[in-house]
């Protein structure tokens, strides 16, 4: 059974596409923890997640940095959280994170998840982003749900 | 009750509508007294920038607590400076969104409480619409119809303003706001927070043509913006191929100034070109600009030059009404009040726009906002 998925995305469109594939696999109460520096593709991936969750394409998924949480309605509700300006898990709880977690048909994507690591539940899927080239990014996903992790790997790298 | 009588500066007694505005959407606590939507009698702004600077951004819990401490004194000072009492007021206007919910809640709760205890009507105001109409505080007559550029930490949007209550969103950022791009580039260049003023200052010593950064969608036939790729291009310029530099230190002061100036030039040129194009498409002769980034000196100069060249009248909001302030809330609140708008006492703050944009076909946009060439 695979324990991690490593994928090299050549450009933002495919980072978006990778997010969309993961979005297809998500169920209520899932948490997606996105890790990595500025400009590494977290928001791009989250836009894809939204598309995979059925958020209508005419609704722009924009950076949540300023308002900290944005909410979108698709097949499931998506809470897009940005911890860039948060100082710890307590700050995240003050935004109503526990209430979001308790919603049966909502998923949460958290950017800069390493800043609020204590609040991220054990069952979360973690995606780490790293710069490779100007457009190229390396994505590394880990998830305790190995079955869905394997399906994610298959969707990223379809058999020829 | 009849019209309130207020003595104006000229000493004449005329029926006037005195509105108290309250604003707490982000990191400024503000209250203002404005008469008839134009005559600003007081505009008290208590900034929290110092509280948040060491975190590189606004910390929501700290912001909420600071608002709670300041809202009462700020309101009292606004009334005292204006020389009006509660009985002079016709209505309360409050920012109900968009913004940080915890921050908005403080102003909205104060306004609802005062509306109830003082028996005053309450009017809910959209913060971004207030920025879009703030230039009317100083124009001889309302400049509508106009295209309004609203640029701030959380927003980069173009509106077609036909009247105070007829405001249509025609374009917006699909990823980062202009102010956010300033903040993030300032973080990359290790210049501190907030990024807008410091980049504006550092850029004056830099060459805006030193680096050619992308101008996303500058010639596109729509009014949307995308600044995420611009931020990434700056990141690559600073850290070098393969991220071989761990910081901006290798650039030296002149290199930092050149990157800041070149980044600012790319962002400003994009904002200006798209604003002028939107005005042409809407066939209006007036352009207004509001929001915190409208305080940027390079943006103001470039907008003026471009509007002059295009035969457009530019109405720049004065600096004190560009950053978050309650005068613009009271002013737009006045126009809503006159048209009969009233908010119920169960008014709740909203993180998003009070009047969300209607769904529009965006099929012409790429699904992923790849950096345009």
Interface residues (C-beta under 8 A of the other chain):
Chain A: X11 X12 X13 X15 X16 X17 X38 X39 X43 X44 X47 X48 X51 X56 X57 X58 X59 X60 X62 X63 X65 X66 X67 X68 X69 X70 X71 X84 X85 X86 X87 X90 X91 X94 X95 X131 X133 X134 X135
Chain B: X55 X56 X57 X58 X59 X60 X61 X98 X99 X100 X102 X153 X154 X155 X172 X173 X174 X175 X176 X177 X179 X180 X184 X187 X188 X224 X228 X229 X231 X232 X233 X235 X236 X239 X241 X242 X243 X351 X352 X359 X360 X361 X362 X363 X366 X367 X368 X369 X370 X371
